[in-house]
Amino acid sequence: MSNQLNEISLVNLYKRLKLKSKYILSKWVIISICTFVFGFVGFFYKSYIGVEYKSTLTFVSENASGDKMGAYAGIA
């Protein structure tokens, strides 16, 4: 009997998905308003702040000898 509780048929899965999609589609006004409002807020926030660029540089010296300062002097 517990074996039947763990199983689900494709028909039941289809019915559940259909009900869930109908519920989500019934809330289309709220979803549209929230998308519109947050889109405007994000657009104007980015316009107000402006563009900011940031860069980093990392390098590693692979020198077989023990002299690490010579490798760094070659880069400079």
PDB file of N, CA, C and O in Angstrom:
ATOM      1  N   MET A   1       0.822  -1.189   0.000  1.00  0.00           N
ATOM      2  CA  MET A   1       0.000   0.000   0.000  1.00  0.00           C
ATOM      3  C   MET A   1       0.868   1.256   0.000  1.00  0.00           C
ATOM      4  O   MET A   1       0.520   2.237  -0.657  1.00  0.00           O
ATOM      5  N   SER A   2       1.969   1.248   0.707  1.00  0.00           N
ATOM      6  CA  SER A   2       2.848   2.419   0.707  1.00  0.00           C
ATOM      7  C   SER A   2       3.524   2.594  -0.645  1.00  0.00           C
ATOM      8  O   SER A   2       3.978   3.688  -0.979  1.00  0.00           O
ATOM      9  N   ASN A   3       3.592   1.517  -1.422  1.00  0.00           N
ATOM     10  CA  ASN A   3       4.177   1.587  -2.751  1.00  0.00           C
ATOM     11  C   ASN A   3       3.315   2.449  -3.666  1.00  0.00           C
ATOM     12  O   ASN A   3       3.853   3.145  -4.527  1.00  0.00           O
ATOM     13  N   GLN A   4       2.010   2.424  -3.507  1.00  0.00           N
ATOM     14  CA  GLN A   4       1.112   3.224  -4.333  1.00  0.00           C
ATOM     15  C   GLN A   4       1.183   4.701  -3.971  1.00  0.00           C
ATOM     16  O   GLN A   4       0.924   5.546  -4.827  1.00  0.00           O
ATOM     17  N   LEU A   5       1.522   5.036  -2.746  1.00  0.00           N
ATOM     18  CA  LEU A   5       1.607   6.429  -2.339  1.00  0.00           C
ATOM     19  C   LEU A   5       2.818   7.121  -2.976  1.00  0.00           C
ATOM     20  O   LEU A   5       2.792   8.333  -3.192  1.00  0.00           O
ATOM     21  N   ASN A   6       3.851   6.381  -3.269  1.00  0.00           N
ATOM     22  CA  ASN A   6       5.055   6.957  -3.854  1.00  0.00           C
ATOM     23  C   ASN A   6       4.981   7.078  -5.368  1.00  0.00           C
ATOM     24  O   ASN A   6       5.838   7.722  -5.972  1.00  0.00           O
ATOM     25  N   GLU A   7       3.997   6.485  -5.982  1.00  0.00           N
ATOM     26  CA  GLU A   7       3.877   6.504  -7.435  1.00  0.00           C
ATOM     27  C   GLU A   7       2.897   7.587  -7.877  1.00  0.00           C
ATOM     28  O   GLU A   7       1.960   7.932  -7.157  1.00  0.00           O
ATOM     29  N   ILE A   8       3.134   8.109  -9.069  1.00  0.00           N
ATOM     30  CA  ILE A   8       2.235   9.096  -9.645  1.00  0.00           C
ATOM     31  C   ILE A   8       2.109   8.780 -11.136  1.00  0.00           C
ATOM     32  O   ILE A   8       3.089   8.431 -11.794  1.00  0.00           O
ATOM     33  N   SER A   9       0.911   8.905 -11.643  1.00  0.00           N
ATOM     34  CA  SER A   9       0.711   8.607 -13.069  1.00  0.00           C
ATOM     35  C   SER A   9       0.872   9.888 -13.888  1.00  0.00           C
ATOM     36  O   SER A   9       0.813  10.995 -13.354  1.00  0.00           O
ATOM     37  N   LEU A  10       1.073   9.718 -15.172  1.00  0.00           N
ATOM     38  CA  LEU A  10       1.231  10.867 -16.050  1.00  0.00           C
ATOM     39  C   LEU A  10      -0.059  11.674 -16.151  1.00  0.00           C
ATOM     40  O   LEU A  10      -0.018  12.892 -16.328  1.00  0.00           O
ATOM     41  N   VAL A  11      -1.180  11.015 -16.043  1.00  0.00           N
ATOM     42  CA  VAL A  11      -2.468  11.710 -16.117  1.00  0.00           C
ATOM     43  C   VAL A  11      -2.623  12.627 -14.907  1.00  0.00           C
ATOM     44  O   VAL A  11      -3.039  13.778 -15.043  1.00  0.00           O
ATOM     45  N   ASN A  12      -2.288  12.111 -13.723  1.00  0.00           N
ATOM     46  CA  ASN A  12      -2.377  12.940 -12.513  1.00  0.00           C
ATOM     47  C   ASN A  12      -1.386  14.103 -12.572  1.00  0.00           C
ATOM     48  O   ASN A  12      -1.708  15.218 -12.162  1.00  0.00           O
ATOM     49  N   LEU A  13      -0.195  13.844 -13.077  1.00  0.00           N
ATOM     50  CA  LEU A  13       0.802  14.898 -13.208  1.00  0.00           C
ATOM     51  C   LEU A  13       0.319  15.970 -14.174  1.00  0.00           C
ATOM     52  O   LEU A  13       0.483  17.159 -13.902  1.00  0.00           O
ATOM     53  N   TYR A  14      -0.267  15.577 -15.289  1.00  0.00           N
ATOM     54  CA  TYR A  14      -0.810  16.524 -16.265  1.00  0.00           C
ATOM     55  C   TYR A  14      -1.926  17.365 -15.645  1.00  0.00           C
ATOM     56  O   TYR A  14      -1.980  18.576 -15.857  1.00  0.00           O
ATOM     57  N   LYS A  15      -2.808  16.732 -14.888  1.00  0.00           N
ATOM     58  CA  LYS A  15      -3.915  17.460 -14.252  1.00  0.00           C
ATOM     59  C   LYS A  15      -3.397  18.476 -13.242  1.00  0.00           C
ATOM     60  O   LYS A  15      -3.895  19.600 -13.176  1.00  0.00           O
ATOM     61  N   ARG A  16      -2.398  18.081 -12.455  1.00  0.00           N
ATOM     62  CA  ARG A  16      -1.831  19.004 -11.473  1.00  0.00           C
ATOM     63  C   ARG A  16      -1.157  20.190 -12.148  1.00  0.00           C
ATOM     64  O   ARG A  16      -1.329  21.333 -11.723  1.00  0.00           O
ATOM     65  N   LEU A  17      -0.392  19.920 -13.198  1.00  0.00           N
ATOM     66  CA  LEU A  17       0.273  21.003 -13.912  1.00  0.00           C
ATOM     67  C   LEU A  17      -0.730  21.939 -14.571  1.00  0.00           C
ATOM     68  O   LEU A  17      -0.513  23.150 -14.624  1.00  0.00           O
ATOM     69  N   LYS A  18      -1.818  21.386 -15.068  1.00  0.00           N
ATOM     70  CA  LYS A  18      -2.861  22.190 -15.693  1.00  0.00           C
ATOM     71  C   LYS A  18      -3.529  23.106 -14.659  1.00  0.00           C
ATOM     72  O   LYS A  18      -3.792  24.276 -14.939  1.00  0.00           O
ATOM     73  N   LEU A  19      -3.798  22.573 -13.474  1.00  0.00           N
ATOM     74  CA  LEU A  19      -4.397  23.385 -12.414  1.00  0.00           C
ATOM     75  C   LEU A  19      -3.453  24.493 -11.958  1.00  0.00           C
ATOM     76  O   LEU A  19      -3.872  25.631 -11.747  1.00  0.00           O
ATOM     77  N   LYS A  20      -2.181  24.152 -11.808  1.00  0.00           N
ATOM     78  CA  LYS A  20      -1.192  25.153 -11.374  1.00  0.00           C
ATOM     79  C   LYS A  20      -1.026  26.248 -12.425  1.00  0.00           C
ATOM     80  O   LYS A  20      -0.910  27.424 -12.082  1.00  0.00           O
ATOM     81  N   SER A  21      -1.014  25.868 -13.692  1.00  0.00           N
ATOM     82  CA  SER A  21      -0.860  26.873 -14.746  1.00  0.00           C
ATOM     83  C   SER A  21      -2.095  27.772 -14.830  1.00  0.00           C
ATOM     84  O   SER A  21      -1.967  28.968 -15.091  1.00  0.00           O
ATOM     85  N   LYS A  22      -3.274  27.220 -14.616  1.00  0.00           N
ATOM     86  CA  LYS A  22      -4.490  28.042 -14.597  1.00  0.00           C
ATOM     87  C   LYS A  22      -4.453  29.031 -13.439  1.00  0.00           C
ATOM     88  O   LYS A  22      -4.883  30.175 -13.585  1.00  0.00           O
ATOM     89  N   TYR A  23      -3.944  28.598 -12.294  1.00  0.00           N
ATOM     90  CA  TYR A  23      -3.845  29.487 -11.137  1.00  0.00           C
ATOM     91  C   TYR A  23      -2.874  30.630 -11.423  1.00  0.00           C
ATOM     92  O   TYR A  23      -3.166  31.786 -11.116  1.00  0.00           O
ATOM     93  N   ILE A  24      -1.731  30.313 -12.004  1.00  0.00           N
ATOM     94  CA  ILE A  24      -0.741  31.346 -12.312  1.00  0.00           C
ATOM     95  C   ILE A  24      -1.276  32.306 -13.368  1.00  0.00           C
ATOM     96  O   ILE A  24      -1.065  33.515 -13.267  1.00  0.00           O
ATOM     97  N   LEU A  25      -1.962  31.783 -14.375  1.00  0.00           N
ATOM     98  CA  LEU A  25      -2.541  32.649 -15.404  1.00  0.00           C
ATOM     99  C   LEU A  25      -3.672  33.514 -14.866  1.00  0.00           C
ATOM    100  O   LEU A  25      -3.944  34.584 -15.412  1.00  0.00           O
ATOM    101  N   SER A  26      -4.333  33.067 -13.804  1.00  0.00           N
ATOM    102  CA  SER A  26      -5.392  33.881 -13.209  1.00  0.00           C
ATOM    103  C   SER A  26      -4.810  35.094 -12.485  1.00  0.00           C
ATOM    104  O   SER A  26      -5.519  36.072 -12.249  1.00  0.00           O
ATOM    105  N   LYS A  27      -3.539  35.039 -12.136  1.00  0.00           N
ATOM    106  CA  LYS A  27      -2.867  36.142 -11.440  1.00  0.00           C
ATOM    107  C   LYS A  27      -2.031  36.992 -12.402  1.00  0.00           C
ATOM    108  O   LYS A  27      -1.069  37.627 -11.970  1.00  0.00           O
ATOM    109  N   TRP A  28      -2.371  37.019 -13.689  1.00  0.00           N
ATOM    110  CA  TRP A  28      -1.557  37.692 -14.694  1.00  0.00           C
ATOM    111  C   TRP A  28      -1.489  39.197 -14.471  1.00  0.00           C
ATOM    112  O   TRP A  28      -0.486  39.820 -14.819  1.00  0.00           O
ATOM    113  N   VAL A  29      -2.520  39.791 -13.905  1.00  0.00           N
ATOM    114  CA  VAL A  29      -2.514  41.239 -13.682  1.00  0.00           C
ATOM    115  C   VAL A  29      -1.468  41.604 -12.633  1.00  0.00           C
ATOM    116  O   VAL A  29      -0.693  42.540 -12.828  1.00  0.00           O
ATOM    117  N   ILE A  30      -1.444  40.880 -11.541  1.00  0.00           N
ATOM    118  CA  ILE A  30      -0.487  41.149 -10.468  1.00  0.00           C
ATOM    119  C   ILE A  30       0.944  40.915 -10.964  1.00  0.00           C
ATOM    120  O   ILE A  30       1.841  41.706 -10.674  1.00  0.00           O
ATOM    121  N   ILE A  31       1.149  39.840 -11.705  1.00  0.00           N
ATOM    122  CA  ILE A  31       2.481  39.536 -12.227  1.00  0.00           C
ATOM    123  C   ILE A  31       2.919  40.619 -13.212  1.00  0.00           C
ATOM    124  O   ILE A  31       4.078  41.032 -13.191  1.00  0.00           O
ATOM    125  N   SER A  32       2.029  41.078 -14.057  1.00  0.00           N
ATOM    126  CA  SER A  32       2.369  42.121 -15.029  1.00  0.00           C
ATOM    127  C   SER A  32       2.701  43.439 -14.345  1.00  0.00           C
ATOM    128  O   SER A  32       3.661  44.108 -14.728  1.00  0.00           O
ATOM    129  N   ILE A  33       1.928  43.819 -13.347  1.00  0.00           N
ATOM    130  CA  ILE A  33       2.178  45.068 -12.632  1.00  0.00           C
ATOM    131  C   ILE A  33       3.519  45.015 -11.899  1.00  0.00           C
ATOM    132  O   ILE A  33       4.289  45.973 -11.947  1.00  0.00           O
ATOM    133  N   CYS A  34       3.795  43.920 -11.235  1.00  0.00           N
ATOM    134  CA  CYS A  34       5.070  43.784 -10.523  1.00  0.00           C
ATOM    135  C   CYS A  34       6.252  43.819 -11.495  1.00  0.00           C
ATOM    136  O   CYS A  34       7.269  44.451 -11.211  1.00  0.00           O
ATOM    137  N   THR A  35       6.124  43.153 -12.623  1.00  0.00           N
ATOM    138  CA  THR A  35       7.188  43.167 -13.626  1.00  0.00           C
ATOM    139  C   THR A  35       7.416  44.572 -14.154  1.00  0.00           C
ATOM    140  O   THR A  35       8.561  44.998 -14.307  1.00  0.00           O
ATOM    141  N   PHE A  36       6.353  45.289 -14.430  1.00  0.00           N
ATOM    142  CA  PHE A  36       6.445  46.653 -14.944  1.00  0.00           C
ATOM    143  C   PHE A  36       7.085  47.593 -13.924  1.00  0.00           C
ATOM    144  O   PHE A  36       7.974  48.372 -14.268  1.00  0.00           O
ATOM    145  N   VAL A  37       6.635  47.523 -12.676  1.00  0.00           N
ATOM    146  CA  VAL A  37       7.150  48.408 -11.626  1.00  0.00           C
ATOM    147  C   VAL A  37       8.628  48.132 -11.366  1.00  0.00           C
ATOM    148  O   VAL A  37       9.427  49.068 -11.338  1.00  0.00           O
ATOM    149  N   PHE A  38       9.006  46.878 -11.176  1.00  0.00           N
ATOM    150  CA  PHE A  38      10.401  46.567 -10.899  1.00  0.00           C
ATOM    151  C   PHE A  38      11.288  46.842 -12.112  1.00  0.00           C
ATOM    152  O   PHE A  38      12.463  47.174 -11.950  1.00  0.00           O
ATOM    153  N   GLY A  39      10.751  46.711 -13.310  1.00  0.00           N
ATOM    154  CA  GLY A  39      11.509  47.069 -14.504  1.00  0.00           C
ATOM    155  C   GLY A  39      11.814  48.557 -14.547  1.00  0.00           C
ATOM    156  O   GLY A  39      12.939  48.954 -14.851  1.00  0.00           O
ATOM    157  N   PHE A  40      10.817  49.383 -14.245  1.00  0.00           N
ATOM    158  CA  PHE A  40      11.031  50.821 -14.199  1.00  0.00           C
ATOM    159  C   PHE A  40      12.011  51.211 -13.096  1.00  0.00           C
ATOM    160  O   PHE A  40      12.898  52.037 -13.310  1.00  0.00           O
ATOM    161  N   VAL A  41      11.849  50.623 -11.936  1.00  0.00           N
ATOM    162  CA  VAL A  41      12.757  50.935 -10.825  1.00  0.00           C
ATOM    163  C   VAL A  41      14.187  50.573 -11.199  1.00  0.00           C
ATOM    164  O   VAL A  41      15.104  51.358 -10.954  1.00  0.00           O
ATOM    165  N   GLY A  42      14.389  49.425 -11.776  1.00  0.00           N
ATOM    166  CA  GLY A  42      15.730  49.007 -12.184  1.00  0.00           C
ATOM    167  C   GLY A  42      16.304  49.898 -13.266  1.00  0.00           C
ATOM    168  O   GLY A  42      17.489  50.230 -13.223  1.00  0.00           O
ATOM    169  N   PHE A  43      15.487  50.295 -14.241  1.00  0.00           N
ATOM    170  CA  PHE A  43      15.953  51.153 -15.323  1.00  0.00           C
ATOM    171  C   PHE A  43      16.373  52.523 -14.802  1.00  0.00           C
ATOM    172  O   PHE A  43      17.448  53.015 -15.146  1.00  0.00           O
ATOM    173  N   PHE A  44      15.532  53.140 -13.975  1.00  0.00           N
ATOM    174  CA  PHE A  44      15.862  54.469 -13.473  1.00  0.00           C
ATOM    175  C   PHE A  44      16.995  54.427 -12.454  1.00  0.00           C
ATOM    176  O   PHE A  44      17.776  55.375 -12.371  1.00  0.00           O
ATOM    177  N   TYR A  45      17.102  53.377 -11.696  1.00  0.00           N
ATOM    178  CA  TYR A  45      18.235  53.250 -10.766  1.00  0.00           C
ATOM    179  C   TYR A  45      19.543  53.179 -11.533  1.00  0.00           C
ATOM    180  O   TYR A  45      20.512  53.850 -11.178  1.00  0.00           O
ATOM    181  N   LYS A  46      19.573  52.370 -12.584  1.00  0.00           N
ATOM    182  CA  LYS A  46      20.792  52.245 -13.382  1.00  0.00           C
ATOM    183  C   LYS A  46      21.090  53.549 -14.113  1.00  0.00           C
ATOM    184  O   LYS A  46      22.259  53.906 -14.262  1.00  0.00           O
ATOM    185  N   SER A  47      20.075  54.266 -14.571  1.00  0.00           N
ATOM    186  CA  SER A  47      20.278  55.556 -15.235  1.00  0.00           C
ATOM    187  C   SER A  47      20.814  56.590 -14.254  1.00  0.00           C
ATOM    188  O   SER A  47      21.663  57.405 -14.616  1.00  0.00           O
ATOM    189  N   TYR A  48      20.332  56.567 -13.028  1.00  0.00           N
ATOM    190  CA  TYR A  48      20.755  57.539 -12.017  1.00  0.00           C
ATOM    191  C   TYR A  48      22.187  57.272 -11.557  1.00  0.00           C
ATOM    192  O   TYR A  48      22.972  58.209 -11.408  1.00  0.00           O
ATOM    193  N   ILE A  49      22.530  56.012 -11.333  1.00  0.00           N
ATOM    194  CA  ILE A  49      23.855  55.657 -10.839  1.00  0.00           C
ATOM    195  C   ILE A  49      24.908  55.832 -11.930  1.00  0.00           C
ATOM    196  O   ILE A  49      26.000  56.327 -11.652  1.00  0.00           O
ATOM    197  N   GLY A  50      24.606  55.443 -13.147  1.00  0.00           N
ATOM    198  CA  GLY A  50      25.571  55.541 -14.234  1.00  0.00           C
ATOM    199  C   GLY A  50      26.382  54.270 -14.364  1.00  0.00           C
ATOM    200  O   GLY A  50      26.148  53.283 -13.667  1.00  0.00           O
ATOM    201  N   VAL A  51      27.353  54.318 -15.281  1.00  0.00           N
ATOM    202  CA  VAL A  51      28.157  53.143 -15.570  1.00  0.00           C
ATOM    203  C   VAL A  51      29.441  53.208 -14.747  1.00  0.00           C
ATOM    204  O   VAL A  51      30.097  54.247 -14.679  1.00  0.00           O
ATOM    205  N   GLU A  52      29.781  52.108 -14.140  1.00  0.00           N
ATOM    206  CA  GLU A  52      31.005  52.028 -13.342  1.00  0.00           C
ATOM    207  C   GLU A  52      31.805  50.825 -13.813  1.00  0.00           C
ATOM    208  O   GLU A  52      31.310  49.698 -13.800  1.00  0.00           O
ATOM    209  N   TYR A  53      33.031  51.065 -14.225  1.00  0.00           N
ATOM    210  CA  TYR A  53      33.885  49.995 -14.713  1.00  0.00           C
ATOM    211  C   TYR A  53      34.935  49.679 -13.658  1.00  0.00           C
ATOM    212  O   TYR A  53      35.440  50.577 -12.984  1.00  0.00           O
ATOM    213  N   LYS A  54      35.257  48.414 -13.521  1.00  0.00           N
ATOM    214  CA  LYS A  54      36.265  47.982 -12.572  1.00  0.00           C
ATOM    215  C   LYS A  54      37.067  46.871 -13.227  1.00  0.00           C
ATOM    216  O   LYS A  54      36.505  45.973 -13.854  1.00  0.00           O
ATOM    217  N   SER A  55      38.373  46.938 -13.078  1.00  0.00           N
ATOM    218  CA  SER A  55      39.204  45.889 -13.653  1.00  0.00           C
ATOM    219  C   SER A  55      40.253  45.459 -12.640  1.00  0.00           C
ATOM    220  O   SER A  55      40.637  46.223 -11.754  1.00  0.00           O
ATOM    221  N   THR A  56      40.702  44.242 -12.786  1.00  0.00           N
ATOM    222  CA  THR A  56      41.772  43.717 -11.939  1.00  0.00           C
ATOM    223  C   THR A  56      42.775  42.997 -12.820  1.00  0.00           C
ATOM    224  O   THR A  56      42.442  42.511 -13.901  1.00  0.00           O
ATOM    225  N   LEU A  57      44.005  42.936 -12.340  1.00  0.00           N
ATOM    226  CA  LEU A  57      45.071  42.264 -13.071  1.00  0.00           C
ATOM    227  C   LEU A  57      45.789  41.350 -12.098  1.00  0.00           C
ATOM    228  O   LEU A  57      46.188  41.770 -11.012  1.00  0.00           O
ATOM    229  N   THR A  58      45.950  40.099 -12.495  1.00  0.00           N
ATOM    230  CA  THR A  58      46.642  39.115 -11.682  1.00  0.00           C
ATOM    231  C   THR A  58      47.625  38.374 -12.560  1.00  0.00           C
ATOM    232  O   THR A  58      47.291  37.994 -13.683  1.00  0.00           O
ATOM    233  N   PHE A  59      48.822  38.164 -12.071  1.00  0.00           N
ATOM    234  CA  PHE A  59      49.786  37.387 -12.827  1.00  0.00           C
ATOM    235  C   PHE A  59      50.550  36.479 -11.871  1.00  0.00           C
ATOM    236  O   PHE A  59      50.662  36.750 -10.675  1.00  0.00           O
ATOM    237  N   VAL A  60      51.066  35.400 -12.432  1.00  0.00           N
ATOM    238  CA  VAL A  60      51.803  34.405 -11.663  1.00  0.00           C
ATOM    239  C   VAL A  60      53.108  34.149 -12.389  1.00  0.00           C
ATOM    240  O   VAL A  60      53.130  33.976 -13.608  1.00  0.00           O
ATOM    241  N   SER A  61      54.168  34.128 -11.652  1.00  0.00           N
ATOM    242  CA  SER A  61      55.481  33.857 -12.226  1.00  0.00           C
ATOM    243  C   SER A  61      55.790  32.374 -12.085  1.00  0.00           C
ATOM    244  O   SER A  61      55.740  31.825 -10.984  1.00  0.00           O
ATOM    245  N   GLU A  62      56.108  31.730 -13.198  1.00  0.00           N
ATOM    246  CA  GLU A  62      56.483  30.318 -13.176  1.00  0.00           C
ATOM    247  C   GLU A  62      57.980  30.220 -13.461  1.00  0.00           C
ATOM    248  O   GLU A  62      58.395  29.923 -14.581  1.00  0.00           O
ATOM    249  N   ASN A  63      58.755  30.467 -12.462  1.00  0.00           N
ATOM    250  CA  ASN A  63      60.201  30.460 -12.591  1.00  0.00           C
ATOM    251  C   ASN A  63      60.734  29.218 -11.904  1.00  0.00           C
ATOM    252  O   ASN A  63      60.427  28.979 -10.736  1.00  0.00           O
ATOM    253  N   ALA A  64      61.526  28.424 -12.607  1.00  0.00           N
ATOM    254  CA  ALA A  64      62.064  27.189 -12.039  1.00  0.00           C
ATOM    255  C   ALA A  64      63.165  27.477 -11.031  1.00  0.00           C
ATOM    256  O   ALA A  64      63.362  26.704 -10.093  1.00  0.00           O
ATOM    257  N   SER A  65      63.871  28.558 -11.209  1.00  0.00           N
ATOM    258  CA  SER A  65      64.948  28.867 -10.269  1.00  0.00           C
ATOM    259  C   SER A  65      64.376  29.539  -9.028  1.00  0.00           C
ATOM    260  O   SER A  65      63.196  29.886  -8.987  1.00  0.00           O
ATOM    261  N   GLY A  66      65.207  29.717  -8.035  1.00  0.00           N
ATOM    262  CA  GLY A  66      64.754  30.289  -6.772  1.00  0.00           C
ATOM    263  C   GLY A  66      64.658  31.800  -6.803  1.00  0.00           C
ATOM    264  O   GLY A  66      64.140  32.388  -5.854  1.00  0.00           O
ATOM    265  N   ASP A  67      65.139  32.465  -7.867  1.00  0.00           N
ATOM    266  CA  ASP A  67      65.154  33.919  -7.928  1.00  0.00           C
ATOM    267  C   ASP A  67      63.810  34.436  -8.439  1.00  0.00           C
ATOM    268  O   ASP A  67      63.588  34.482  -9.649  1.00  0.00           O
ATOM    269  N   LYS A  68      62.920  34.820  -7.541  1.00  0.00           N
ATOM    270  CA  LYS A  68      61.600  35.304  -7.934  1.00  0.00           C
ATOM    271  C   LYS A  68      61.617  36.787  -8.288  1.00  0.00           C
ATOM    272  O   LYS A  68      60.782  37.242  -9.070  1.00  0.00           O
ATOM    273  N   MET A  69      62.539  37.533  -7.733  1.00  0.00           N
ATOM    274  CA  MET A  69      62.605  38.965  -8.029  1.00  0.00           C
ATOM    275  C   MET A  69      63.044  39.197  -9.469  1.00  0.00           C
ATOM    276  O   MET A  69      62.632  40.186 -10.075  1.00  0.00           O
ATOM    277  N   GLY A  70      63.868  38.314 -10.035  1.00  0.00           N
ATOM    278  CA  GLY A  70      64.285  38.467 -11.423  1.00  0.00           C
ATOM    279  C   GLY A  70      63.115  38.322 -12.369  1.00  0.00           C
ATOM    280  O   GLY A  70      63.054  39.018 -13.382  1.00  0.00           O
ATOM    281  N   ALA A  71      62.183  37.432 -12.061  1.00  0.00           N
ATOM    282  CA  ALA A  71      60.996  37.234 -12.901  1.00  0.00           C
ATOM    283  C   ALA A  71      60.094  38.467 -12.844  1.00  0.00           C
ATOM    284  O   ALA A  71      59.535  38.873 -13.863  1.00  0.00           O
ATOM    285  N   TYR A  72      59.954  39.055 -11.672  1.00  0.00           N
ATOM    286  CA  TYR A  72      59.119  40.248 -11.541  1.00  0.00           C
ATOM    287  C   TYR A  72      59.774  41.448 -12.201  1.00  0.00           C
ATOM    288  O   TYR A  72      59.073  42.311 -12.729  1.00  0.00           O
ATOM    289  N   ALA A  73      61.088  41.526 -12.186  1.00  0.00           N
ATOM    290  CA  ALA A  73      61.782  42.621 -12.847  1.00  0.00           C
ATOM    291  C   ALA A  73      61.618  42.511 -14.362  1.00  0.00           C
ATOM    292  O   ALA A  73      61.556  43.531 -15.049  1.00  0.00           O
ATOM    293  N   GLY A  74      61.547  41.302 -14.886  1.00  0.00           N
ATOM    294  CA  GLY A  74      61.323  41.125 -16.312  1.00  0.00           C
ATOM    295  C   GLY A  74      59.955  41.601 -16.744  1.00  0.00           C
ATOM    296  O   GLY A  74      59.802  42.070 -17.872  1.00  0.00           O
ATOM    297  N   ILE A  75      58.973  41.497 -15.900  1.00  0.00           N
ATOM    298  CA  ILE A  75      57.624  41.968 -16.218  1.00  0.00           C
ATOM    299  C   ILE A  75      57.590  43.491 -16.225  1.00  0.00           C
ATOM    300  O   ILE A  75      56.942  44.109 -17.070  1.00  0.00           O
ATOM    301  N   ALA A  76      58.300  44.086 -15.266  1.00  0.00           N
ATOM    302  CA  ALA A  76      58.317  45.548 -15.163  1.00  0.00           C
ATOM    303  C   ALA A  76      59.046  46.127 -16.357  1.00  0.00           C
ATOM    304  O   ALA A  76      59.176  47.346 -16.470  1.00  0.00           O
TER     305      ALA A  76
END
